[in-house]
Amino acid sequence: MSPIARCCSCLARRGLLCRKSIFTRACTVVLLMAAAQHSAGEESTGPVSISKDPEAAVPAALTVSDGSSQTYLLFDVVFHEQLNKQRRALMFFFDLARQTKRVLVLPRARLLRRAGASARFAPEAEYVRWGDLFNLSVINKLHPAIELETFVEAVGRIDLLVPDGSQACTAAAEQQVLFNGLHLLAARTECQRGLQHQLHSLLARDARAIAFRDVTNQLGAQRVAPLR
């Protein structure tokens, strides 16, 4: 079975994205894995494998702890972004994590359902780990990346949250925030839209875990080319 067919089969079992045309677009997340594998100089010997054990996708060397000096980059797209655009945002922040030398924290993939016959999406979504769909070890060969749940267990909080959506932003001190469907503690919230495009300003931040929320970023063609 091809990688796209395998991905579509997995989504179909959940009753999601049932039209074939949408399947094809949604399942192009496989292309990220193929591009990373090509960049690593490896020859593909078969379809991208689906990990039955999400934790197995994280190499032992990337085990995180509270006492670690590692720094982290988190992101979550706006709610209505479908799977293919989530994959494109992943590529943007994967590239940014490499430039800032931060461990990339992968948000859970958000699977949306239409609200009946309406063109709108239902307010409830299903979340699955990227590692539930694919083996993430290929990404880790290029740059360290961990699942959001692993980050929550080991670190437990966001040091700097930067909302990037169209909604009004209010700077705040420590508070509970909704991030990728989870309630997390954010030590500080700053209204610095576009910070993810200001590399020097971002490098100057000493916050251990920086999170961008409600983003719509996509990686430009010039930055995509080296990753392929």
N, CA and C of each residue as an Amber inpcrd file, in Angstrom:
protein
   684
   0.8500000  -1.1910000   0.0000000   0.0000000   0.0000000   0.0000000
   0.8870000   1.2420000   0.0000000   0.5630000   2.2380000  -0.8190000
   1.3690000   3.4470000  -0.9120000   1.2260000   4.2730000   0.3610000
   2.1700000   5.2050000   0.6350000   2.0650000   6.0500000   1.8320000
   0.7740000   6.8340000   1.8790000   0.3690000   7.4330000   0.7370000
  -0.8590000   8.2290000   0.7300000  -2.0650000   7.3380000   0.9830000
  -2.0980000   6.1610000   0.3580000  -3.2220000   5.2430000   0.5670000
  -3.2990000   4.8080000   2.0180000  -2.1270000   4.5890000   2.6490000
  -2.1010000   4.1680000   4.0440000  -2.6140000   5.2770000   4.9560000
  -2.1810000   6.5060000   4.6650000  -2.6530000   7.6480000   5.4500000
  -4.1570000   7.8060000   5.3070000  -4.6480000   7.7360000   4.0760000
  -6.0780000   7.8920000   3.8290000  -6.8790000   6.7950000   4.5170000
  -6.3510000   5.5880000   4.5170000  -7.0270000   4.4790000   5.1770000
  -7.1620000   4.7360000   6.6690000  -6.0840000   5.3010000   7.2500000
  -6.1130000   5.6060000   8.6840000  -7.1890000   6.6370000   8.9870000
  -7.2880000   7.6980000   8.1560000  -8.2980000   8.7260000   8.3710000
  -9.6970000   8.1790000   8.1210000  -9.8160000   7.3010000   7.1310000
 -11.1290000   6.7530000   6.7980000 -11.6940000   5.9540000   7.9560000
 -10.8220000   5.2380000   8.6740000 -11.2940000   4.4460000   9.8150000
 -11.8650000   5.3290000  10.9100000 -11.4670000   6.6110000  10.9040000
 -11.9910000   7.5460000  11.8910000 -13.2220000   8.2840000  11.3740000
 -13.6290000   7.9870000  10.1390000 -14.8120000   8.6360000   9.5670000
 -14.5650000  10.0690000   9.1780000 -13.3090000  10.4100000   8.8250000
 -12.9570000  11.7890000   8.5410000 -12.5790000  11.9810000   7.0790000
 -12.8590000  13.1840000   6.5760000 -12.3920000  13.5800000   5.2540000
 -12.6780000  12.4930000   4.2220000 -13.9590000  12.1910000   4.0430000
 -14.3170000  10.9960000   3.3020000 -14.2570000  11.1600000   1.7880000
 -14.1250000  12.3830000   1.2770000 -14.0530000  12.5430000  -0.1640000
 -12.6390000  12.2950000  -0.6560000 -12.5140000  11.5560000  -1.7520000
 -11.2000000  11.1480000  -2.2520000 -10.3210000  12.3530000  -2.5590000
 -10.9020000  13.4250000  -3.1210000 -10.1060000  14.5950000  -3.4770000
  -9.4920000  15.2300000  -2.2450000 -10.2490000  15.2190000  -1.1430000
  -9.7310000  15.7890000   0.0970000  -8.6800000  14.8590000   0.6830000
  -8.9130000  13.5510000   0.5530000  -7.9070000  12.5800000   0.9960000
  -6.5390000  12.9340000   0.4260000  -6.5050000  13.1400000  -0.8740000
  -5.2280000  13.3640000  -1.5500000  -4.5320000  14.5940000  -0.9990000
  -5.2800000  15.6760000  -0.7970000  -4.6600000  16.9010000  -0.2840000
  -4.2240000  16.7230000   1.1600000  -5.0930000  16.1220000   1.9690000
  -4.7730000  15.9810000   3.3880000  -3.5690000  15.0950000   3.6020000
  -3.4770000  14.0500000   2.8280000  -2.4360000  13.0550000   3.0580000
  -1.1010000  13.4250000   2.4460000  -0.9780000  14.5870000   1.8660000
   0.3250000  14.9980000   1.3410000   1.3000000  15.3480000   2.4540000
   0.8750000  15.1850000   3.7000000   1.8290000  15.2890000   4.8050000
   2.9720000  14.2960000   4.6050000   2.7060000  13.2360000   3.8450000
   3.7430000  12.2500000   3.5450000   4.9270000  12.9160000   2.8570000
   4.6660000  13.9540000   2.0880000   5.7300000  14.5960000   1.3280000
   6.7980000  15.1960000   2.2290000   6.4110000  15.6520000   3.4110000
   7.4000000  16.1820000   4.3460000   8.3990000  15.1090000   4.7280000
   7.8950000  13.9000000   5.0080000   8.7750000  12.8130000   5.3740000
   9.6870000  12.4190000   4.2030000   9.1020000  12.3960000   3.0090000
   9.8930000  12.0250000   1.8380000  10.9660000  13.0640000   1.5670000
  10.6120000  14.3600000   1.7300000  11.5880000  15.4220000   1.4920000
  12.7230000  15.3490000   2.4990000  12.3650000  15.0950000   3.7510000
  13.3940000  15.0170000   4.7840000  14.3100000  13.8280000   4.5400000
  13.7410000  12.7130000   4.1140000  14.5410000  11.5290000   3.8570000
  15.4940000  11.7720000   2.6960000  15.0180000  12.4890000   1.6710000
  15.8740000  12.7950000   0.5320000  17.0070000  13.7180000   0.9470000
  16.6690000  14.7310000   1.7870000  17.6850000  15.6770000   2.2410000
  18.7520000  14.9910000   3.0720000  18.3540000  13.9390000   3.7860000
  19.3120000  13.2010000   4.6170000  20.1760000  12.2680000   3.7820000
  19.9000000  12.2100000   2.4810000  20.7240000  11.4040000   1.5900000
  20.4100000   9.9400000   1.6390000  19.1930000   9.5990000   2.0460000
  18.8370000   8.1910000   2.1390000  17.9590000   7.8080000   0.9600000
  18.0310000   6.5570000   0.5660000  17.1420000   6.0400000  -0.4510000
  15.9590000   5.3910000   0.2300000  14.7780000   5.6970000  -0.2840000
  13.5660000   5.1110000   0.2780000  13.4900000   3.6440000  -0.0980000
  13.2410000   2.8140000   0.8720000  13.1500000   1.3750000   0.6200000
  11.7200000   0.8730000   0.7280000  10.7770000   1.8050000   0.9010000
   9.3910000   1.3910000   0.9980000   8.5610000   2.5340000   1.5080000
   7.2900000   2.3390000   1.7560000   6.4190000   3.4070000   2.2210000
   6.8040000   3.8770000   3.6040000   6.4510000   5.1260000   3.8920000
   6.6820000   5.6660000   5.2290000   5.8820000   4.8420000   6.2190000
   6.5290000   4.3980000   7.2630000   5.8500000   3.5070000   8.1990000
   5.0530000   4.2830000   9.2220000   3.9730000   3.6800000   9.6740000
   3.1540000   4.2650000  10.7300000   3.5950000   3.6580000  12.0460000
   3.9190000   4.5290000  12.9860000   4.4160000   4.0470000  14.2660000
   3.2640000   3.6080000  15.1510000   3.3070000   2.4020000  15.6480000
   2.2940000   1.9430000  16.5940000   2.5980000   2.4270000  17.9970000
   3.8340000   2.7680000  18.2600000   4.2340000   3.2880000  19.5540000
   4.7640000   4.7040000  19.3590000   3.9500000   5.7560000  19.6660000
   4.3790000   7.1260000  19.4230000   5.6900000   7.4620000  20.1050000
   5.9390000   6.9230000  21.2860000   7.1660000   7.2580000  21.9960000
   8.3900000   6.7220000  21.2680000   8.1940000   5.6780000  20.4640000
   9.3310000   5.0970000  19.7510000   9.8580000   6.0340000  18.6900000
   9.0660000   7.0610000  18.3200000   9.5000000   8.0020000  17.2990000
  10.5050000   9.0030000  17.8490000  10.6700000   9.0660000  19.1620000
  11.5970000   9.9970000  19.7780000  12.8510000   9.2500000  20.2030000
  14.0030000   9.5240000  19.5970000  15.2300000   8.8410000  19.9730000
  15.5490000   9.0440000  21.4440000  16.2220000   8.0720000  22.0300000
  16.5500000   8.1550000  23.4560000  17.3820000   9.3910000  23.7740000
  18.2180000   9.8190000  22.8290000  19.0860000  10.9690000  23.0610000
  18.2960000  12.2530000  23.2450000  16.9980000  12.2480000  22.8430000
  16.1870000  13.4450000  22.9390000  15.2780000  13.4390000  24.1580000
  15.4740000  12.5070000  25.0570000  14.6860000  12.4890000  26.2760000
  14.9210000  13.7760000  27.0440000  13.8300000  14.4650000  27.4020000
  13.9550000  15.7680000  28.0420000  13.7100000  15.6470000  29.5320000
  14.1950000  16.6040000  30.2720000  14.0190000  16.6130000  31.7290000
  13.9650000  18.0500000  32.2070000  13.4470000  18.2510000  33.4320000
  13.3260000  19.5940000  33.9830000  14.6700000  20.2820000  34.1340000
  15.7180000  19.5250000  34.3450000  17.0300000  20.1160000  34.5650000
  17.8080000  20.3520000  33.2880000  17.2100000  20.0870000  32.1520000
  17.9070000  20.2000000  30.8780000  18.1000000  21.6510000  30.4860000
  19.1570000  21.9060000  29.7250000  19.4070000  23.2470000  29.2030000
  18.8000000  23.4240000  27.8210000  18.0720000  22.4220000  27.3300000
  17.4590000  22.5210000  26.0200000  16.4180000  23.6320000  25.9780000
  16.2830000  24.2500000  24.8220000  15.2400000  25.2470000  24.6010000
  14.2800000  24.7060000  23.5480000  13.0560000  25.2090000  23.5390000
  11.9960000  24.6110000  22.7520000  11.2350000  25.6510000  21.9380000
  10.7340000  25.2100000  20.8000000   9.8960000  26.0330000  19.9410000
   8.5920000  25.2910000  19.6980000   7.4830000  25.9080000  20.0890000
   6.1670000  25.3080000  19.9130000   5.3500000  26.1600000  18.9460000
   4.3780000  25.5280000  18.3050000   3.4550000  26.2770000  17.4460000
   2.1310000  25.5460000  17.3610000   1.0850000  26.3190000  17.0590000
  -0.2190000  25.7340000  16.7900000  -0.9170000  26.6190000  15.7690000
  -1.4940000  26.0070000  14.7450000  -2.1360000  26.7650000  13.6780000
  -3.5270000  27.2180000  14.1280000  -4.1030000  28.1540000  13.3640000
  -5.4810000  28.5660000  13.6320000  -6.3850000  27.3450000  13.4870000
  -7.5010000  27.3840000  14.1560000  -8.3390000  26.1900000  14.2790000
  -8.7810000  25.6340000  12.9280000  -9.1120000  26.4980000  11.9670000
  -9.7300000  26.0210000  10.7260000  -8.7360000  25.4670000   9.7110000
  -7.4400000  25.5160000   9.9680000  -6.4730000  24.9970000   9.0100000
  -6.5720000  23.4750000   8.9090000  -6.7150000  22.9640000   7.6850000
  -6.8130000  21.5220000   7.5000000  -5.4220000  20.8820000   7.4860000
  -5.4110000  19.5620000   7.3590000  -4.1870000  18.8080000   7.6210000
  -3.0250000  19.2020000   6.7200000  -3.2940000  19.4610000   5.4500000
  -2.1930000  19.8050000   4.5620000  -1.5550000  21.1350000   4.9620000
  -2.3730000  22.1090000   5.3660000  -1.8110000  23.3900000   5.8020000
  -1.1100000  23.2520000   7.1510000  -1.5630000  22.3280000   7.9680000
  -0.8420000  22.0470000   9.2090000   0.5400000  21.4960000   8.8900000
   0.6140000  20.6510000   7.8530000   1.9040000  20.1180000   7.4260000
   2.8110000  21.2260000   6.9170000   2.2410000  22.1850000   6.1910000
   3.0450000  23.2860000   5.6540000   3.5440000  24.1990000   6.7680000
   2.7200000  24.4040000   7.7860000   3.1650000  25.1760000   8.9550000
   4.2730000  24.4320000   9.6880000   4.1600000  23.0990000   9.7510000
   5.1980000  22.2920000  10.3810000   6.5410000  22.5230000   9.6820000
   6.5320000  22.6080000   8.3580000   7.7680000  22.8410000   7.6210000
   8.3600000  24.2040000   7.9590000   7.4920000  25.2200000   8.0980000
   7.9700000  26.5690000   8.4470000   8.6710000  26.5590000   9.7990000
   8.0190000  25.9680000  10.8000000   8.5830000  25.9920000  12.1490000
   9.7170000  24.9800000  12.3070000   9.7300000  23.9410000  11.5040000
  10.8790000  23.0440000  11.4780000  12.1150000  23.8190000  11.0300000
  11.9550000  24.6250000   9.9840000  13.0630000  25.4460000   9.4870000
  13.4720000  26.4840000  10.5280000  12.4880000  27.0910000  11.1990000
  12.7910000  28.0940000  12.2190000  13.5000000  27.4640000  13.4170000
  13.0870000  26.2600000  13.7900000  13.7440000  25.5710000  14.9050000
  15.2070000  25.2860000  14.5830000  15.4880000  24.9430000  13.3460000
  16.8740000  24.7010000  12.9370000  17.7010000  25.9820000  13.0270000
  17.1100000  27.0940000  12.6090000  17.8380000  28.3630000  12.6270000
  18.0860000  28.8540000  14.0560000  17.1450000  28.6120000  14.9420000
  17.2760000  29.0850000  16.3270000  17.8740000  28.0330000  17.2490000
  18.1260000  26.8280000  16.6940000  18.7200000  25.7290000  17.4660000
  17.8540000  25.3570000  18.6710000  16.5570000  25.3730000  18.4810000
  15.6050000  24.9560000  19.5040000  14.9890000  23.6100000  19.1090000
  14.6680000  22.8090000  20.0890000  13.9590000  21.5610000  19.8300000
  12.5430000  21.9100000  19.3610000  12.1340000  21.3390000  18.2430000
  10.7850000  21.5870000  17.7430000   9.7900000  20.7020000  18.4870000
   8.7530000  21.3240000  19.0310000   7.6880000  20.5790000  19.7010000
   6.5150000  20.4750000  18.7350000   6.1830000  19.2600000  18.3360000
   5.1400000  19.0420000  17.3450000   3.7640000  19.0840000  17.9870000
   2.8940000  19.9800000  17.5360000   1.5180000  19.9690000  18.0560000
   0.8120000  18.7270000  17.5550000  -0.2660000  18.3730000  18.1910000
  -1.0500000  17.2450000  17.7000000  -1.7530000  17.6550000  16.4020000
  -1.8420000  16.7430000  15.4590000  -2.5670000  17.0160000  14.2230000
  -4.0540000  17.1570000  14.5570000  -4.6660000  18.1940000  14.0060000
  -6.0790000  18.4750000  14.2840000  -6.9140000  18.0060000  13.1000000
  -7.8110000  17.0650000  13.3370000  -8.6820000  16.5140000  12.2990000
 -10.0630000  17.1260000  12.4460000 -10.5070000  17.8190000  11.4220000
 -11.7570000  18.5820000  11.4750000 -12.9050000  17.8380000  10.8170000
 -14.1110000  18.1270000  11.2880000 -15.3220000  17.5780000  10.6870000
 -16.2230000  18.7260000  10.2610000 -16.9230000  18.5300000   9.1490000
 -17.9040000  19.5130000   8.7230000 -19.1150000  19.4670000   9.6470000
 -19.7270000  20.6260000   9.8580000 -20.9200000  20.7120000  10.7050000
 -22.1470000  20.4430000   9.8450000 -22.5130000  19.1710000   9.7110000
 -23.6490000  18.7830000   8.8980000 -23.4190000  19.1460000   7.4420000
 -24.4450000  19.7530000   6.8100000 -24.3400000  20.1510000   5.4050000
 -23.6600000  21.5040000   5.2530000 -23.3520000  22.1300000   6.3720000
 -22.7310000  23.4540000   6.3500000 -21.2920000  23.3710000   5.8620000
 -20.8100000  24.5000000   5.3230000 -19.4080000  24.5790000   4.8950000
 -18.4910000  24.8150000   6.0870000 -19.0760000  25.1020000   7.2370000
 -18.2820000  25.3920000   8.4170000 -17.8400000  24.1030000   9.1090000
 -16.7830000  24.2290000   9.8920000 -16.3010000  23.0820000  10.6580000
 -16.9770000  23.0460000  12.0200000 -17.1870000  21.8370000  12.5100000
 -17.7330000  21.6690000  13.8550000 -16.7370000  22.2240000  14.8730000
 -17.2190000  22.7810000  15.9790000 -16.3140000  23.3810000  16.9680000
 -15.4470000  22.3640000  17.6970000 -15.8230000  21.0900000  17.6460000
 -15.0140000  20.0510000  18.2680000 -14.1490000  19.3810000  17.2030000
 -12.9160000  19.1060000  17.5510000 -12.0050000  18.4400000  16.6280000
 -11.3820000  17.2330000  17.3130000 -10.8810000  16.3260000  16.5080000
 -10.1410000  15.1820000  17.0550000  -8.6560000  15.4640000  16.8920000
  -7.8800000  15.1740000  17.9260000  -6.4420000  15.4120000  17.8900000
  -5.7040000  14.0720000  17.9130000  -4.7100000  13.9460000  17.0660000
  -3.8800000  12.7450000  17.0500000  -2.4210000  13.1690000  16.9520000
  -1.5500000  12.3620000  17.5200000  -0.1240000  12.6510000  17.4090000
   0.3320000  12.4410000  15.9670000   1.3030000  13.2460000  15.5580000
   1.9120000  12.9800000  14.2610000   2.5170000  11.5740000  14.2580000
   3.0350000  11.1610000  15.4090000   3.6270000   9.8370000  15.5190000
   2.6090000   8.7140000  15.4280000   1.3170000   9.0200000  15.5810000
   0.2840000   8.0050000  15.3830000   0.0780000   7.7310000  13.8950000
   0.4500000   8.6910000  13.0670000   0.2900000   8.5410000  11.6250000
   1.5770000   8.1280000  10.9370000   2.7080000   8.6540000  11.4310000
   3.9670000   8.4150000  10.7480000   5.1030000   8.2020000  11.7370000
   6.1390000   7.5680000  11.2360000   7.3850000   7.4190000  11.9960000
   8.1770000   8.7170000  11.8670000   8.4080000   9.4060000  12.9730000
   9.0500000  10.7210000  12.9370000  10.5660000  10.6510000  13.0200000
  11.1190000   9.4570000  12.9970000  12.5750000   9.3340000  13.1500000
  13.3290000  10.0050000  12.0100000  12.7120000  10.0990000  10.8180000
  13.3730000  10.7500000   9.6920000  13.5820000  12.2300000   9.9860000
  12.5640000  12.8890000  10.5530000  12.7030000  14.3020000  10.9160000
  13.8040000  14.4700000  11.9420000  13.8660000  13.5630000  12.9080000
  14.8620000  13.6820000  13.9730000  16.2870000  13.4890000  13.4770000
  16.4540000  12.8990000  12.3070000  17.7910000  12.7770000  11.7400000
  18.2930000  14.1290000  11.2380000  17.3570000  15.0370000  10.9550000
  17.7250000  16.3750000  10.4940000  17.7880000  17.3850000  11.6270000
  16.8430000  17.2640000  12.5800000  16.7990000  18.2190000  13.6980000
  15.9230000  17.6260000  14.8030000  16.2750000  17.8580000  16.0700000
  15.4910000  17.3010000  17.1810000  14.0450000  17.7830000  17.1880000
  13.1320000  16.8450000  17.3350000  11.7070000  17.1540000  17.4200000
  11.0500000  16.1660000  18.3690000  10.1220000  16.6550000  19.1820000
   9.4060000  15.8010000  20.1260000   7.9140000  16.0880000  20.0300000
   7.1160000  15.1720000  20.5410000   5.6740000  15.3590000  20.5690000
   5.2930000  16.3020000  21.7110000   4.1320000  16.9680000  21.5550000
   3.6600000  17.9070000  22.5690000   3.4830000  17.2350000  23.9260000
   2.9490000  16.0070000  23.9290000   2.7300000  15.3220000  25.2080000
   4.0450000  15.0740000  25.9430000   5.1050000  14.7700000  25.1960000
   6.4180000  14.5580000  25.8140000   6.9080000  15.8470000  26.4550000
   6.6950000  16.9630000  25.7690000   7.0760000  18.2690000  26.3120000
   6.2910000  18.5820000  27.5870000   4.9930000  18.3330000  27.5670000
   4.1460000  18.6380000  28.7290000   4.5920000  17.8340000  29.9410000
   4.9110000  16.5630000  29.7360000   5.3450000  15.7170000  30.8430000
   6.6650000  16.1860000  31.4360000   7.6060000  16.5900000  30.5840000
   8.9540000  16.9020000  31.0430000   9.1240000  18.3440000  31.4810000
   8.4920000  19.2670000  30.7560000   8.6950000  20.7000000  31.0330000
   7.4600000  21.3110000  31.6860000   6.3070000  21.0860000  31.0960000
   5.0500000  21.4220000  31.7540000   4.5220000  22.8250000  31.5660000
   5.3310000  23.7440000  31.0030000   4.7970000  25.0930000  30.8510000
   5.4760000  25.8060000  29.6820000   4.7750000  26.8420000  29.1940000
   5.3010000  27.7230000  28.1540000   5.8570000  28.9640000  28.8420000
   7.0740000  29.3410000  28.5130000   7.6570000  30.5390000  29.1350000
   7.2160000  31.8230000  28.4380000   7.0750000  31.7700000  27.1210000
   6.6290000  32.9360000  26.3660000   5.6360000  32.4920000  25.3020000
   4.4090000  33.0170000  25.3870000   3.3650000  32.7300000  24.4040000
   3.1650000  33.9580000  23.5290000   3.1790000  33.7390000  22.2180000
   2.9840000  34.8380000  21.2680000   1.7840000  34.4970000  20.3770000
   0.5890000  35.0530000  20.6810000  -0.5660000  34.8240000  19.8040000
  -0.3440000  35.5460000  18.4790000  -0.7610000  34.9090000  17.3820000
  -0.4940000  35.4880000  16.0680000  -1.7430000  35.5410000  15.2040000
  -2.8960000  35.3580000  15.7970000  -4.1280000  35.3330000  15.0180000
  -4.7370000  36.7050000  14.8540000  -5.9680000  36.7200000  14.3250000
  -6.6540000  37.9800000  14.0710000  -7.3900000  38.5120000  15.2940000
  -7.5280000  37.6790000  16.3170000  -8.2340000  38.1140000  17.5120000
  -7.3750000  39.0830000  18.3130000  -8.0630000  39.9260000  19.1000000
  -7.3570000  40.9070000  19.9220000  -6.4320000  40.1910000  20.8960000
  -5.2370000  40.7510000  21.0710000  -4.2400000  40.1540000  21.9630000
  -4.0720000  41.0300000  23.1900000  -3.9470000  40.3860000  24.3320000
  -3.7150000  41.0990000  25.5810000  -2.4900000  40.5210000  26.2690000
  -1.5030000  41.3730000  26.5160000  -0.3160000  40.9200000  27.2350000
  -0.7160000  40.5250000  28.6380000  -0.1080000  39.4920000  29.1650000
  -0.4920000  38.9920000  30.4810000   0.6800000  38.3050000  31.1530000
   0.5940000  38.2450000  32.4670000   1.5640000  37.4710000  33.2450000
   1.0750000  36.0260000  33.2800000   1.4860000  35.2710000  34.2670000
   1.1900000  33.8450000  34.3260000  -0.3100000  33.5720000  34.2660000
  -0.6990000  32.6660000  33.3690000  -2.1050000  32.3030000  33.2160000
  -2.2250000  30.9670000  32.5000000  -3.3930000  30.3350000  32.6500000
  -3.7080000  29.1210000  31.9180000  -4.2120000  29.5080000  30.5330000
  -3.7000000  28.8520000  29.5000000  -4.1130000  29.1600000  28.1390000
  -4.4840000  27.8740000  27.4110000  -5.3110000  28.0130000  26.3800000
  -5.6660000  26.8720000  25.5470000  -4.6800000  26.8150000  24.3870000
  -3.9860000  25.6870000  24.2620000  -2.9720000  25.5400000  23.2290000
  -3.0870000  24.1500000  22.6360000  -3.4330000  24.0830000  21.3450000
  -3.5630000  22.8010000  20.6600000  -4.5340000  21.8670000  21.3870000
  -5.6120000  22.4510000  21.8920000  -6.6410000  21.6730000  22.5620000
  -6.3360000  21.3020000  23.9920000  -5.1960000  21.7430000  24.5230000
  -4.8030000  21.4450000  25.9060000  -4.7090000  22.7360000  26.7130000
  -4.9880000  22.6350000  27.9980000  -4.8190000  23.7830000  28.8950000
  -3.4060000  23.7260000  29.4740000  -2.5990000  24.7310000  29.1200000
  -1.2160000  24.7890000  29.5700000  -0.9580000  26.0910000  30.3140000
   0.0590000  26.0700000  31.1360000   0.4510000  27.2650000  31.8670000
   1.4260000  28.0760000  31.0200000   1.1040000  29.3560000  30.8340000
   1.9980000  30.2670000  30.1190000   2.5080000  31.3060000  31.1090000
   3.8210000  31.3680000  31.2850000   4.3950000  32.2960000  32.2550000
   4.2150000  33.7480000  31.8210000   4.2300000  33.9860000  30.5010000
   4.1020000  35.3460000  29.9850000   3.5050000  35.3090000  28.5880000
   2.5930000  36.2460000  28.3180000   2.0130000  36.3890000  26.9870000
   2.3690000  37.7580000  26.4480000   2.9370000  37.8020000  25.2500000
   3.3260000  39.0650000  24.6250000   2.6350000  39.2060000  23.2710000
   2.2300000  40.4400000  22.9810000   1.5920000  40.7240000  21.6960000
   2.6660000  41.1860000  20.7160000   3.3770000  40.2200000  20.1420000
   4.4860000  40.4990000  19.2190000   4.2410000  39.7620000  17.9090000
   3.1430000  40.1020000  17.2370000   2.8240000  39.4320000  15.9790000
   3.9720000  39.5820000  14.9980000   4.3050000  38.4980000  14.3440000
   5.3900000  38.5240000  13.3690000   6.7500000  38.2330000  13.9540000
   6.8190000  37.9340000  15.2510000   8.1090000  37.6410000  15.8770000
   8.7930000  36.4580000  15.2080000   8.0150000  35.5110000  14.6950000
   8.5950000  34.3380000  14.0510000   9.3360000  34.6960000  12.7580000
   9.1240000  35.9180000  12.2670000   9.8350000  36.3780000  11.0740000
  11.0320000  37.2710000  11.4160000  11.2380000  37.5220000  12.6910000
  12.3260000  38.3970000  13.1400000  13.3820000  37.5400000  13.8370000
  14.2310000  36.9540000  13.0230000  15.1740000  35.9570000  13.5360000
  16.0810000  36.5240000  14.6200000  16.6370000  37.7090000  14.4200000
  17.5560000  38.2710000  15.4020000  16.8490000  38.5490000  16.7330000
  15.6280000  39.0690000  16.6590000  14.8580000  39.3170000  17.8900000
  14.5340000  38.0090000  18.5950000  14.2210000  36.9840000  17.8200000
  13.8890000  35.6900000  18.4000000  15.1140000  35.0520000  19.0430000
  16.2620000  35.1780000  18.4040000  17.5000000  34.6260000  18.9550000
  17.8810000  35.3110000  20.2600000  17.4640000  36.5660000  20.4230000
  17.8090000  37.3200000  21.6300000  16.9290000  36.9460000  22.8210000
  15.8450000  36.2510000  22.5720000  14.9380000  35.8550000  23.6610000
  15.5600000  34.6920000  24.4290000  15.5620000  34.8050000  25.7620000
  16.1540000  33.7480000  26.5850000  15.1080000  32.8180000  27.1850000
  13.8470000  32.9730000  26.7760000  12.7910000  32.0910000  27.2760000
  13.0800000  30.6590000  26.8550000  12.9410000  29.7300000  27.7900000
  13.2510000  28.3390000  27.4850000  12.2840000  27.7570000  26.4670000
  11.0000000  28.0210000  26.6200000   9.9870000  27.4830000  25.7120000
   9.1640000  28.6370000  25.1450000   9.3030000  28.8610000  23.8480000
   8.5580000  29.9120000  23.1650000   7.4990000  29.2540000  22.2880000
   6.2630000  29.7330000  22.4070000   5.1530000  29.1320000  21.6690000
   4.4320000  30.1800000  20.8360000   4.1470000  29.8440000  19.5940000
   3.3560000  30.6840000  18.7030000   2.0020000  30.0190000  18.5050000
   0.9430000  30.8140000  18.6860000  -0.4150000  30.2620000  18.6120000
  -1.2130000  30.9530000  17.5070000  -2.1260000  30.2070000  16.8940000
  -3.0150000  30.7300000  15.8490000  -2.2410000  31.2010000  14.6220000
  -1.2150000  30.4520000  14.2330000  -0.3890000  30.8630000  13.1080000
  -0.9460000  30.3180000  11.7930000  -0.5210000  30.9480000  10.6970000
  -0.8800000  30.4970000   9.3500000   0.3720000  30.4560000   8.4670000
   1.5320000  30.3610000   9.0740000   2.7910000  30.4590000   8.3420000
   3.0240000  29.2900000   7.4030000   3.6210000  29.5860000   6.2560000
   4.0430000  28.5790000   5.2970000   5.4500000  28.9280000   4.8480000
   6.2240000  27.9280000   4.5550000   7.6140000  28.1340000   4.1810000
   7.7180000  28.5190000   2.7050000   8.4960000  29.5850000   2.4350000
   8.6750000  30.0330000   1.0660000   9.4850000  29.0490000   0.2440000
   9.3610000  29.1850000  -1.0780000   9.9970000  28.2400000  -1.9960000
  11.5180000  28.1960000  -1.8210000  12.1390000  29.3310000  -1.5530000
  13.6070000  29.3590000  -1.4120000  14.0640000  28.5910000  -0.1850000
  13.2370000  28.5780000   0.8660000  13.6000000  27.8390000   2.0790000
  13.2080000  26.3690000   1.9660000  12.1830000  26.0830000   1.1810000
  11.7380000  24.6930000   1.0150000  12.7640000  23.8980000   0.2250000
  13.3400000  24.5260000  -0.8040000  14.2380000  23.8050000  -1.7190000
  15.3580000  23.0420000  -1.0120000  16.0910000  23.6610000  -0.0570000
  17.1620000  22.8970000   0.6060000  16.6410000  21.7020000   1.4030000
  15.4080000  21.7780000   1.9110000  14.8490000  20.6710000   2.6880000
  14.4700000  19.4930000   1.8030000  14.2460000  19.7430000   0.5480000
  13.8770000  18.6610000  -0.3750000  15.1150000  17.9450000  -0.8780000
